[in-house]
Amino acid sequence: MLRRLFWIVLGAMGALQADRWLRQKRSQLTPNAITGTMLDKINQRLESNRART
């Protein structure tokens, strides 16, 4: 009985943690986030090239 309850609670905790992780990743993988990240990297590269010359 206690062992079964332990596994149910552990499964629920795992499901909640997985849901939280997926929500964070989903917000990072939106088209706007990907485009913004890509533009930031390009901007940093251009600024570092400009600083060298």
Backbone bond lengths (Angstrom), bond angles and torsions (degrees), N, CA, C in turn:
res aa  C-N    CA-C-N  psi(-1)  N-CA   C-N-CA  omega(-1)  CA-C   N-CA-C  phi
1 M - - - 1.447 - - 1.526 111.29 -
2 L 1.335 117.32 -51.29 1.464 120.19 179.64 1.517 111.33 -67.49
3 R 1.310 116.72 -36.32 1.458 120.59 179.18 1.534 110.22 -63.55
4 R 1.328 116.11 -41.94 1.461 120.52 179.00 1.530 110.49 -64.56
5 L 1.314 116.96 -43.34 1.459 121.47 178.21 1.527 110.80 -62.55
6 F 1.327 116.60 -40.33 1.459 121.43 177.51 1.525 110.54 -58.30
7 W 1.324 117.65 -47.19 1.456 121.44 -178.23 1.527 111.77 -67.80
8 I 1.320 117.38 -34.41 1.468 120.56 176.78 1.521 110.37 -65.19
9 V 1.333 116.13 -45.94 1.468 120.48 179.21 1.525 110.19 -64.76
10 L 1.312 117.40 -42.53 1.465 121.09 178.95 1.525 110.81 -62.75
11 G 1.317 117.20 -41.36 1.469 120.83 177.95 1.519 111.93 -64.56
12 A 1.321 116.93 -40.84 1.465 120.84 178.89 1.529 110.44 -64.83
13 M 1.322 116.43 -42.26 1.468 119.85 178.13 1.524 110.46 -63.39
14 G 1.317 117.08 -42.39 1.460 120.93 178.00 1.515 112.21 -62.74
15 A 1.325 117.03 -41.11 1.466 120.77 178.87 1.519 111.18 -65.24
16 L 1.331 117.43 -41.40 1.464 120.44 178.38 1.526 111.30 -65.46
17 Q 1.315 116.72 -39.59 1.470 120.43 178.88 1.526 110.41 -66.44
18 A 1.330 117.26 -41.73 1.461 120.99 178.48 1.530 110.39 -64.29
19 D 1.319 117.87 -40.03 1.462 121.56 178.42 1.520 110.61 -63.39
20 R 1.314 116.44 -42.53 1.473 120.73 178.83 1.531 110.63 -62.73
21 W 1.325 116.92 -43.89 1.462 121.85 -179.91 1.525 110.47 -63.98
22 L 1.330 117.05 -42.98 1.463 120.38 179.65 1.527 111.81 -65.03
23 R 1.327 117.65 -38.15 1.464 120.18 177.27 1.523 110.90 -61.80
24 Q 1.337 117.47 -41.67 1.463 121.03 178.95 1.517 110.83 -65.09
25 K 1.320 117.56 -44.62 1.463 121.30 -178.96 1.518 111.44 -67.80
26 R 1.331 116.86 -36.77 1.465 120.47 179.82 1.525 110.33 -62.03
27 S 1.329 117.41 -39.59 1.463 119.90 -179.87 1.521 111.14 -71.62
28 Q 1.322 117.96 -26.40 1.458 120.90 178.48 1.520 111.82 -80.70
29 L 1.320 118.10 -19.92 1.459 120.93 -175.06 1.525 113.00 -106.23
30 T 1.315 117.93 18.92 1.455 119.81 174.34 1.526 108.95 -72.51
31 P 1.317 118.29 153.83 1.469 119.93 179.16 1.531 112.94 -56.11
32 N 1.323 117.58 -38.41 1.469 120.00 178.73 1.516 111.59 -64.56
33 A 1.323 117.23 -40.83 1.464 120.62 -179.40 1.528 110.66 -67.38
34 I 1.320 116.78 -41.60 1.469 120.72 -179.94 1.520 110.18 -65.34
35 T 1.344 116.93 -45.00 1.469 120.84 179.20 1.521 110.65 -63.32
36 G 1.328 116.74 -43.20 1.460 119.93 179.59 1.515 112.39 -63.25
37 T 1.314 117.08 -41.75 1.464 121.20 178.37 1.522 110.56 -64.07
38 M 1.330 115.61 -43.33 1.464 119.75 -179.85 1.524 110.53 -63.34
39 L 1.321 117.62 -43.60 1.462 120.51 178.89 1.524 111.79 -65.52
40 D 1.328 118.01 -36.67 1.465 120.82 176.48 1.519 111.34 -62.57
41 K 1.330 117.00 -42.71 1.467 120.56 179.61 1.521 111.43 -65.95
42 I 1.329 116.93 -41.48 1.466 120.43 177.96 1.520 109.77 -63.51
43 N 1.328 117.44 -42.42 1.457 121.63 179.36 1.522 111.28 -62.33
44 Q 1.331 117.31 -43.41 1.467 120.44 178.01 1.520 111.17 -61.98
45 R 1.325 116.64 -41.63 1.468 120.54 179.77 1.526 110.49 -64.58
46 L 1.329 117.43 -42.87 1.464 120.54 178.64 1.522 111.20 -64.59
47 E 1.333 116.67 -41.30 1.461 119.27 179.31 1.522 111.68 -66.61
48 S 1.320 117.73 -37.45 1.475 119.36 178.50 1.524 110.66 -69.39
49 N 1.335 117.35 -35.65 1.469 119.83 176.27 1.513 110.85 -67.30
50 R 1.314 117.74 -37.08 1.465 121.56 179.84 1.528 109.90 -68.80
51 A 1.317 117.05 -34.51 1.471 120.67 -179.53 1.529 110.83 -69.49
52 R 1.309 118.36 -30.69 1.469 121.57 -179.79 1.514 112.02 -70.95
53 T 1.321 117.97 -33.03 1.467 120.40 -176.02 1.487 112.57 -91.15
